[in-house]
Amino acid sequence: SGGFLGHGRDDQPVAYERLGACNWPRLCRQLPWEFIQKLDIVHIQRCLAAVDEDALRRGEHRGLLYIIDVQGFGWDQVQLTGARLFAKLVQGRGMFLLDMAEHILVINAPPAFQKAWSMFKCLLDKATADKVQVYGVDYLPMLLKYISEDEIPSCYGGRRCIDGDPECRQVLAPGGPIPASVRARLQAMVKKPRATGDASRKASAIHKEPTTSSCHTRRPNEALGCFGGCFTTGRLLPKRRRSGSSA
């Protein structure tokens, strides 16, 4: 859940992740760990491609500003097993993505998350943990330190809307429980043998990308991407608006 939206004051790409809505321990119970790892690797590769595209467009590489919304994180998620698995996921991400992050800003942190962070942050690599700043609902002054008000989504206290939506859900996947149909489709995709040789070339020749209209007919969570720890795959880094243009 989440995605890339806009740039910070130092022109670094800004990534949002709505971790609290995903219920990480529940996700780990619903899907085998190897599925979660494979899925996260795919999305990390897409994120890196988006960052590279943005850098080519602007002519330079910048660090990453990573914002994690943990609203909805409850005491039922304060679990050692879940914390260890999340630390493994973060370790894998660190090889590809988190080393690019200059700052990791956790917002909307309820008491349950703050307690979990104090208990389990030792499981993370120290270099990663040192980048993390945790804030409750009083996070807006901190966001404004790194991002202009025009670039912050309205749902987080800024002015940015997309097609009138303060949550910018065309770009930032809302997260939430995974529909059973999506879990079944993912498991079928992972278990399906990969085509090789002539069969692979034939499959590539007849493959067609889904049309925009077909994406719109899906349920919102399926169209936007609803797996925990993932970014939406469409419009990852929208083009920067010209000065004075509307959101």
KEKE-3310 file (N, C-alpha, C; in steps of 0.2 Angstrom, whole numbers, plus 5000, padded with zeros to 4 digits):
npx = (5004:5002:5014:5023:5024:5026:5040:5053:5059:5072:5072:5071:5064:5048:5041:5027:5020:5007:5007:5001:4987:4989:4990:5002:5006:4994:4994:5006:5001:4992:4998:5011:5028:5038:5031:5028:5040:5044:5035:5037:5050:5048:5040:5049:5059:5051:5049:5063:5065:5056:5062:5074:5069:5064:5076:5083:5074:5076:5089:5098:5103:5094:5093:5081:5065:5056:5040:5031:5015:5007:4994:4981:4988:4987:4987:4986:4995:5007:5019:5031:5035:5030:5037:5050:5049:5046:5058:5067:5061:5064:5078:5080:5075:5084:5095:5092:5084:5082:5094:5095:5087:5086:5079:5068:5052:5040:5023:5008:5009:5002:5001:5003:5011:5022:5027:5030:5040:5050:5053:5057:5065:5079:5080:5082:5094:5107:5110:5099:5089:5093:5089:5076:5062:5050:5033:5018:5001:5005:5013:5014:5022:5034:5034:5033:5045:5053:5045:5036:5020:5012:5015:5012:5000:4982:4976:4985:4987:4992:4991:4989:4979:4972:4962:4952:4953:4957:4965:4973:4971:4973:4986:4992:4991:4977:4978:4974:4963:4967:4958:4950:4950:4961:4972:4971:4973:4986:4993:4991:4998:5011:5014:5012:5020:5035:5035:5047:5059:5052:5039:5039:5043:5032:5021:5025:5023:5010:5005:4996:4994:4984:4970:4966:4953:4949:4956:4949:4938:4940:4940:4943:4954:4960:4964:4972:4982:4985:4993:5002:5015:5018:5020:5009:5007:5004:5007:5019:5028:5022:5023:5031:5022:5019:5024:5012:5001:4986:4982)
npy = (4994:5011:5023:5032:5050:5066:5077:5081:5096:5096:5091:5077:5061:5057:5044:5035:5024:5015:5007:5004:5001:4988:4978:4969:4956:4948:4947:4939:4928:4924:4922:4912:4914:4914:4918:4931:4937:4936:4944:4956:4959:4960:4972:4981:4981:4988:5000:5005:5006:5017:5027:5028:5032:5045:5051:5052:5060:5072:5074:5070:5060:5059:5057:5047:5051:5044:5040:5033:5028:5023:5023:5014:5004:4992:4985:4971:4969:4969:4959:4947:4937:4943:4954:4950:4944:4955:4962:4954:4957:4970:4969:4963:4973:4983:4980:4984:4996:5004:5009:5020:5029:5044:5049:5041:5043:5040:5041:5046:5037:5026:5023:5009:5006:5014:5007:4995:4998:5003:4990:4982:4988:4985:4974:4978:4983:4994:5006:5008:5009:5021:5031:5032:5042:5044:5049:5055:5060:5073:5077:5085:5098:5092:5086:5097:5102:5095:5094:5104:5112:5112:5100:5090:5077:5081:5074:5072:5084:5094:5102:5095:5087:5074:5074:5079:5071:5070:5060:5055:5043:5038:5037:5034:5019:5013:5002:4989:4975:4960:4955:4939:4933:4939:4934:4921:4921:4926:4915:4906:4911:4911:4898:4892:4884:4891:4896:4890:4891:4889:4889:4900:4910:4911:4914:4926:4933:4933:4940:4952:4969:4974:4985:5002:5004:4991:4990:4999:4993:4984:4980:4993:4990:4980:4986:4996:4990:4980:4974:4971:4982:4986:4996:5005:5002:5010:5026:5030:5040:5054:5067:5082:5097:5112:5128:5136:5129:5119:5106)
npz = (5000:4997:4989:4977:4977:4972:4977:4988:4998:4995:4982:4982:4978:4985:4995:5000:5013:5018:5031:5043:5039:5033:5042:5047:5054:5051:5038:5036:5041:5032:5020:5013:5018:5008:4997:5000:5001:4987:4981:4987:4981:4968:4968:4974:4963:4954:4960:4961:4947:4945:4952:4945:4933:4936:4940:4928:4921:4928:4928:4938:4952:4968:4985:4995:5002:5014:5020:5032:5036:5050:5055:5063:5068:5080:5097:5095:5085:5090:5090:5093:5083:5071:5071:5069:5056:5049:5051:5043:5031:5029:5029:5017:5009:5012:5004:4992:4992:5004:5007:5000:5006:5014:5025:5036:5040:5052:5054:5063:5074:5085:5103:5104:5093:5096:5107:5102:5093:5102:5108:5098:5089:5089:5081:5069:5056:5062:5055:5047:5057:5064:5055:5057:5062:5074:5075:5083:5081:5079:5068:5057:5057:5056:5044:5035:5036:5028:5016:5004:5007:4997:4991:5000:5003:5005:5015:5024:5029:5020:5004:4993:4981:4970:4957:4965:4976:4992:4998:4987:4980:4967:4965:4978:4985:4995:5004:5016:5020:5012:4998:4996:4983:4977:4984:4981:4967:4967:4973:4963:4953:4957:4959:4947:4933:4925:4908:4896:4883:4866:4870:4879:4871:4863:4872:4875:4863:4862:4872:4880:4886:4900:4897:4900:4903:4908:4920:4927:4930:4940:4957:4969:4978:4972:4960:4963:4971:4985:4994:5009:5012:4999:4984:4974:4957:4946:4939:4946:4949:4947:4934:4939:4944:4935:4941:4949:4944:4945:4957)
capx = (5000:5006:5016:5027:5020:5030:5047:5054:5062:5078:5070:5071:5057:5044:5038:5023:5018:5002:5009:4996:4981:4990:4991:5007:5005:4989:4997:5011:4997:4988:5002:5018:5034:5041:5027:5028:5047:5044:5030:5041:5056:5045:5038:5056:5061:5047:5051:5069:5064:5053:5067:5079:5066:5063:5082:5084:5070:5078:5096:5102:5100:5093:5091:5074:5061:5051:5035:5027:5009:5005:4988:4977:4992:4984:4991:4986:5000:5014:5021:5039:5036:5029:5043:5056:5048:5047:5065:5069:5059:5068:5085:5080:5074:5090:5100:5090:5080:5082:5101:5094:5083:5089:5075:5062:5047:5034:5018:5002:5011:4998:5005:5005:5017:5028:5029:5033:5046:5055:5054:5059:5070:5085:5081:5084:5101:5108:5111:5092:5085:5095:5086:5069:5059:5043:5029:5011:4997:5007:5018:5014:5027:5040:5033:5034:5052:5055:5041:5032:5013:5008:5017:5009:4993:4978:4974:4991:4988:4994:4986:4989:4974:4972:4955:4948:4953:4962:4970:4977:4971:4975:4993:4994:4986:4975:4979:4968:4963:4968:4952:4952:4951:4967:4976:4970:4976:4993:4996:4991:5003:5018:5014:5012:5027:5036:5036:5053:5060:5047:5033:5040:5042:5025:5018:5027:5021:5002:5003:4993:4994:4977:4968:4964:4946:4949:4959:4944:4932:4942:4938:4948:4960:4964:4967:4978:4987:4983:4997:5006:5022:5019:5018:5005:5011:5003:5009:5023:5031:5019:5027:5031:5018:5022:5023:5005:4996:4982:4984)
capy = (5000:5018:5024:5038:5056:5072:5078:5085:5102:5095:5088:5070:5058:5055:5038:5034:5017:5014:5000:5002:4998:4982:4972:4964:4949:4945:4946:4934:4921:4923:4920:4909:4919:4914:4922:4938:4939:4937:4949:4962:4960:4963:4979:4985:4983:4993:5006:5007:5009:5023:5032:5029:5036:5051:5054:5053:5066:5078:5074:5069:5056:5061:5052:5046:5052:5038:5041:5027:5029:5017:5023:5008:4999:4990:4980:4964:4968:4969:4952:4945:4934:4947:4959:4946:4943:4962:4964:4951:4960:4976:4968:4963:4980:4987:4978:4987:5002:5008:5013:5026:5033:5049:5050:5037:5046:5036:5046:5043:5032:5026:5020:5002:5006:5016:5002:4990:5001:5003:4983:4978:4991:4982:4968:4981:4986:5000:5011:5009:5011:5028:5035:5032:5046:5042:5054:5053:5064:5080:5076:5090:5102:5088:5085:5103:5103:5091:5094:5110:5111:5110:5093:5085:5076:5084:5069:5073:5091:5098:5105:5091:5082:5072:5074:5081:5066:5072:5054:5054:5036:5036:5036:5031:5014:5014:4997:4986:4968:4957:4950:4931:4932:4941:4929:4914:4923:4927:4909:4902:4914:4909:4890:4890:4883:4896:4893:4891:4890:4891:4891:4906:4915:4911:4917:4933:4936:4934:4943:4959:4973:4976:4991:5006:5002:4985:4991:5003:4988:4980:4983:4998:4987:4976:4990:5000:4986:4980:4969:4975:4984:4987:5002:5005:5001:5015:5033:5030:5047:5059:5073:5088:5102:5118:5133:5140:5125:5116:5099)
capz = (5000:4996:4982:4976:4976:4972:4979:4994:4997:4992:4976:4982:4978:4992:4995:5006:5014:5023:5034:5048:5036:5031:5047:5044:5056:5048:5031:5037:5042:5026:5014:5014:5018:5001:4992:5002:4998:4980:4979:4988:4977:4962:4969:4975:4957:4951:4964:4958:4940:4945:4954:4940:4928:4939:4940:4921:4919:4931:4926:4944:4957:4974:4990:4995:5008:5015:5025:5034:5040:5054:5058:5063:5071:5086:5101:5092:5080:5094:5091:5091:5076:5066:5071:5066:5049:5046:5051:5037:5025:5029:5028:5010:5006:5012:4999:4985:4992:5010:5008:4996:5010:5019:5031:5036:5045:5054:5057:5066:5078:5091:5108:5102:5088:5099:5112:5098:5091:5108:5110:5092:5084:5090:5076:5062:5055:5066:5050:5045:5063:5065:5050:5058:5067:5075:5077:5083:5076:5078:5063:5051:5057:5054:5036:5032:5036:5022:5010:5004:5009:4990:4989:5004:5002:5009:5020:5029:5031:5015:4999:4987:4979:4964:4955:4970:4981:4997:4999:4981:4979:4961:4966:4984:4986:5002:5008:5019:5020:5005:4996:4995:4976:4975:4987:4977:4960:4968:4974:4957:4949:4960:4959:4940:4931:4920:4901:4893:4876:4862:4874:4882:4866:4860:4877:4875:4857:4862:4878:4879:4892:4901:4895:4906:4905:4911:4926:4931:4931:4945:4964:4970:4981:4967:4954:4966:4974:4992:4998:5013:5010:4992:4981:4968:4951:4941:4940:4952:4950:4942:4933:4943:4941:4934:4946:4949:4941:4950:4959)
cpx = (5004:5008:5021:5023:5024:5037:5047:5057:5068:5078:5071:5064:5054:5040:5033:5021:5013:5002:5003:4989:4982:4990:4996:5007:5000:4991:5002:5007:4994:4992:5009:5023:5037:5037:5028:5035:5047:5040:5034:5047:5053:5043:5044:5059:5058:5048:5058:5069:5061:5058:5072:5075:5065:5070:5084:5080:5073:5086:5101:5099:5100:5092:5083:5071:5056:5047:5031:5021:5007:4998:4984:4981:4989:4989:4991:4992:5007:5016:5028:5039:5035:5035:5049:5055:5049:5054:5069:5068:5063:5075:5085:5080:5080:5095:5098:5088:5082:5089:5100:5090:5087:5086:5069:5057:5041:5029:5012:5003:5006:5003:5007:5011:5023:5031:5033:5040:5052:5057:5058:5064:5077:5086:5083:5092:5102:5107:5104:5088:5087:5092:5079:5067:5052:5039:5022:5007:4999:5013:5019:5020:5034:5040:5035:5041:5055:5052:5037:5024:5010:5010:5014:5002:4988:4976:4980:4992:4990:4989:4985:4983:4975:4965:4951:4948:4959:4967:4974:4977:4973:4982:4995:4989:4984:4976:4973:4968:4964:4962:4955:4953:4958:4973:4976:4974:4984:4996:4996:4997:5010:5019:5015:5019:5028:5038:5044:5054:5055:5041:5033:5039:5035:5020:5019:5024:5013:5000:5001:4992:4986:4976:4966:4957:4945:4951:4953:4939:4934:4940:4944:4954:4964:4967:4973:4983:4986:4987:5001:5013:5024:5017:5013:5009:5010:5005:5013:5026:5028:5024:5026:5026:5022:5020:5016:5000:4992:4984:4980)
cpy = (5006:5019:5030:5044:5062:5072:5082:5092:5102:5091:5080:5067:5056:5049:5037:5027:5017:5008:4999:4999:4991:4976:4967:4957:4945:4943:4940:4927:4919:4920:4917:4914:4919:4918:4930:4941:4940:4943:4956:4964:4963:4970:4984:4986:4988:5000:5009:5009:5016:5029:5033:5034:5044:5055:5056:5059:5072:5079:5073:5064:5060:5056:5052:5048:5047:5039:5035:5029:5023:5018:5017:5002:4998:4986:4973:4963:4968:4962:4951:4942:4938:4952:4956:4946:4950:4964:4960:4954:4967:4975:4967:4969:4984:4986:4982:4995:5007:5012:5020:5031:5038:5049:5045:5040:5042:5041:5042:5037:5031:5023:5013:5001:5008:5011:4997:4992:5001:4995:4980:4981:4988:4976:4971:4983:4993:5006:5013:5012:5019:5033:5036:5038:5045:5048:5052:5057:5071:5080:5081:5095:5099:5087:5091:5105:5100:5092:5100:5108:5109:5103:5088:5084:5079:5080:5070:5080:5096:5100:5100:5086:5080:5070:5075:5076:5068:5066:5052:5047:5034:5034:5032:5025:5014:5008:4994:4979:4965:4953:4943:4930:4934:4936:4923:4916:4923:4920:4905:4905:4911:4902:4888:4890:4889:4893:4895:4889:4893:4893:4898:4912:4916:4915:4925:4937:4937:4938:4950:4963:4974:4983:4995:5005:4996:4986:4995:4999:4984:4984:4987:4995:4983:4980:4994:4996:4986:4976:4974:4976:4985:4994:5001:5005:5006:5022:5034:5037:5051:5065:5079:5093:5108:5123:5136:5135:5121:5109:5094)
cpz = (5000:4989:4982:4974:4977:4975:4985:4993:4994:4985:4976:4982:4985:4991:5001:5007:5020:5027:5039:5045:5034:5036:5045:5047:5053:5041:5031:5038:5036:5020:5016:5014:5011:4996:4994:5000:4991:4978:4981:4984:4970:4963:4970:4968:4953:4954:4961:4951:4940:4947:4949:4934:4930:4939:4933:4919:4922:4930:4932:4948:4964:4979:4991:5002:5009:5021:5026:5039:5044:5058:5058:5066:5078:5090:5099:5087:5084:5095:5089:5084:5071:5065:5068:5058:5046:5046:5045:5031:5024:5027:5020:5006:5006:5007:4992:4986:4998:5011:5004:5001:5015:5025:5031:5042:5046:5057:5059:5070:5084:5097:5107:5098:5092:5104:5108:5095:5096:5109:5104:5088:5084:5084:5070:5062:5059:5061:5048:5051:5065:5061:5052:5063:5068:5078:5078:5078:5075:5073:5058:5051:5054:5046:5033:5032:5030:5015:5010:5005:5002:4988:4994:5003:5007:5015:5026:5031:5026:5010:4993:4986:4972:4962:4960:4976:4986:4999:4993:4980:4972:4960:4972:4985:4993:5006:5011:5018:5013:5003:4994:4988:4974:4978:4983:4970:4961:4969:4968:4952:4951:4959:4951:4937:4925:4913:4899:4886:4871:4865:4877:4877:4863:4865:4877:4869:4858:4868:4877:4886:4893:4899:4901:4908:4909:4919:4930:4933:4937:4952:4965:4973:4976:4962:4957:4969:4982:4996:5002:5011:5003:4990:4975:4962:4946:4943:4946:4954:4945:4941:4937:4940:4940:4939:4944:4946:4947:4951:4954)
residu = (SER:GLY:GLY:PHE:LEU:GLY:HIS:GLY:ARG:ASP:ASP:GLN:PRO:VAL:ALA:TYR:GLU:ARG:LEU:GLY:ALA:CYS:ASN:TRP:PRO:ARG:LEU:CYS:ARG:GLN:LEU:PRO:TRP:GLU:PHE:ILE:GLN:LYS:LEU:ASP:ILE:VAL:HIS:ILE:GLN:ARG:CYS:LEU:ALA:ALA:VAL:ASP:GLU:ASP:ALA:LEU:ARG:ARG:GLY:GLU:HIS:ARG:GLY:LEU:LEU:TYR:ILE:ILE:ASP:VAL:GLN:GLY:PHE:GLY:TRP:ASP:GLN:VAL:GLN:LEU:THR:GLY:ALA:ARG:LEU:PHE:ALA:LYS:LEU:VAL:GLN:GLY:ARG:GLY:MET:PHE:LEU:LEU:ASP:MET:ALA:GLU:HIS:ILE:LEU:VAL:ILE:ASN:ALA:PRO:PRO:ALA:PHE:GLN:LYS:ALA:TRP:SER:MET:PHE:LYS:CYS:LEU:LEU:ASP:LYS:ALA:THR:ALA:ASP:LYS:VAL:GLN:VAL:TYR:GLY:VAL:ASP:TYR:LEU:PRO:MET:LEU:LEU:LYS:TYR:ILE:SER:GLU:ASP:GLU:ILE:PRO:SER:CYS:TYR:GLY:GLY:ARG:ARG:CYS:ILE:ASP:GLY:ASP:PRO:GLU:CYS:ARG:GLN:VAL:LEU:ALA:PRO:GLY:GLY:PRO:ILE:PRO:ALA:SER:VAL:ARG:ALA:ARG:LEU:GLN:ALA:MET:VAL:LYS:LYS:PRO:ARG:ALA:THR:GLY:ASP:ALA:SER:ARG:LYS:ALA:SER:ALA:ILE:HIS:LYS:GLU:PRO:THR:THR:SER:SER:CYS:HIS:THR:ARG:ARG:PRO:ASN:GLU:ALA:LEU:GLY:CYS:PHE:GLY:GLY:CYS:PHE:THR:THR:GLY:ARG:LEU:LEU:PRO:LYS:ARG:ARG:ARG:SER:GLY:SER:SER:ALA)
# end
